[in-house]
Amino acid sequence: MSPRRRVWGWSLLGAALLLNPWTVAWAAVPDGHLGSAVAVVGILLAQAAAVVAGTLCLVERANRWKAGGWLFAALWAVFYAGWVLHRSVQPTIGWYSLEYVVFLAVMALPFVFPLAIGAMRSRLGTRGTTLALVPVGLFVLALYLVGAAWYGFVREQRFDPFLQYPTVLTVPDSVAGVDGLSVLALGGSTTENRPLQPEDRYPALLEDMLSEELPGESRVWNAGRAWYTTRHSLSTYTDYYHRLEPNVVVIMHAINDLYRSCTPPAFSLGAYNDRWTHYYGASIRGARPRPFWAWGFDMAVPGETDAVEAWYSVLRHRPAPVPIAAFESRGQFARNLARLVDIVRRDGARVVLVTQPTAYAAAEAELRGFGPSMGHRFCLSRDDYLIRTYPDNASMRAAMASYNEVVSEVAECRGAIVADAASELDGRADLFTDDVHYTPSGGAAVARVVADAILASVATDPPEPLGCRAP
């Protein structure tokens, strides 16, 4: 081996060791999710290239293929370990969802490549193997480029230009024909609750209960929508749903408004603001379109964090205590809710405000493997790619209690009725599928609490507002 090759080899290996990807990426782009991720991946690839080139310089020609195979396996093991050290949002097999297990199995296939290439060399020789692999590589590259071009031309991210996520309830041309109580249920995904069958969702069960216990056939309109906050309900009611002319409007909000305080890299852009325009939620793919390879990850493993955030997430993402004051959306939540109550009451309807129950008070052993995850998923910090923090369960529990206090205070100030579902259901793990969404039993329990509040209210005059300011 010539001295020149030896110098080049050790120089490249030294450069790879000195090029610390975490430090360089963090220093270059401390507050940019995509920029920081690209920097980290780019530096890792540069390190890998330097290691490969340096190793090949230090290995004799006859052993280069074998050394290259071992080196490839070692480098791939580093990348693969990053995906292994991830915990799915809804695990079913150990740490992982079924889709993620399949993803890990597919991503393990490159470990076979060195053995396959070795077998080809023994049969075809070095030259024949090279001639066989080059067309295959070019074909794969062309396939990826064609797929990326197709994706760029046809991919659309449809979202509501005003609400981010479109409404699903259509107001009929006429609302005549309801001879019982007409109830409008506003809220987020805990009201919509699409994973449950329509008849198991709390508004449908509420309709059955009211029809059984009041004269006539009551009608409950389910206007809940995933991702919706008090700001969405304020807009949809004043612009559209008021046309239903309900006798009672039931409002259940808290969790979605709470995590508008956060700036997670997967769902937001920029710093917090009181208009909540930093939080794109379901429309984030329109604000920040996905590259082709990331879209492929999303299709293969639906419901997971993106491929970049999943990488070594068990080591990088850490729960931490967060004070109530850090949840800055609390004040705007109160103002939105008070304004909505005022408008509904001015239209002549009674208002029932529901405190939102959660599973945060449940013991870990009772959670049947799901474990609360919304703090992690929707409140992950964005200030450092290497270590990201999110509110621990105690912080989320305290924050939800604080937001439910706002609900009670607004009800007292504005003359609304409180259905205290939180005090009835909090911590009962058998009623939840995750932090806040219900099992069929949970939906029935919420419906019962709300029905009791409505039945008590229709027998008396509505409470008079105290006229105090929203908290």
Secondary structure as GFF3:
##gff-version 3
##sequence-region A 1 471
A	DSSP	alpha_helix	3	18	.	.	.	ID=ss1
A	DSSP	alpha_helix	21	28	.	.	.	ID=ss2
A	DSSP	alpha_helix	33	58	.	.	.	ID=ss3
A	DSSP	three_ten_helix	61	63	.	.	.	ID=ss4
A	DSSP	alpha_helix	64	84	.	.	.	ID=ss5
A	DSSP	alpha_helix	98	107	.	.	.	ID=ss6
A	DSSP	three_ten_helix	109	112	.	.	.	ID=ss7
A	DSSP	alpha_helix	113	154	.	.	.	ID=ss8
A	DSSP	beta_strand	182	187	.	.	.	ID=ss9
A	DSSP	alpha_helix	189	192	.	.	.	ID=ss10
A	DSSP	three_ten_helix	198	200	.	.	.	ID=ss11
A	DSSP	alpha_helix	202	213	.	.	.	ID=ss12
A	DSSP	beta_strand	219	222	.	.	.	ID=ss13
A	DSSP	alpha_helix	230	239	.	.	.	ID=ss14
A	DSSP	three_ten_helix	241	244	.	.	.	ID=ss15
A	DSSP	beta_strand	248	252	.	.	.	ID=ss16
A	DSSP	alpha_helix	255	258	.	.	.	ID=ss17
A	DSSP	three_ten_helix	259	261	.	.	.	ID=ss18
A	DSSP	three_ten_helix	281	283	.	.	.	ID=ss19
A	DSSP	alpha_helix	284	287	.	.	.	ID=ss20
A	DSSP	alpha_helix	292	300	.	.	.	ID=ss21
A	DSSP	alpha_helix	307	310	.	.	.	ID=ss22
A	DSSP	alpha_helix	313	316	.	.	.	ID=ss23
A	DSSP	beta_strand	317	320	.	.	.	ID=ss24
A	DSSP	three_ten_helix	324	326	.	.	.	ID=ss25
A	DSSP	alpha_helix	330	346	.	.	.	ID=ss26
A	DSSP	beta_strand	350	354	.	.	.	ID=ss27
A	DSSP	three_ten_helix	364	366	.	.	.	ID=ss28
A	DSSP	alpha_helix	374	378	.	.	.	ID=ss29
A	DSSP	beta_strand	388	391	.	.	.	ID=ss30
A	DSSP	alpha_helix	393	414	.	.	.	ID=ss31
A	DSSP	beta_strand	417	419	.	.	.	ID=ss32
A	DSSP	alpha_helix	421	425	.	.	.	ID=ss33
A	DSSP	three_ten_helix	429	431	.	.	.	ID=ss34
A	DSSP	alpha_helix	440	458	.	.	.	ID=ss35
###
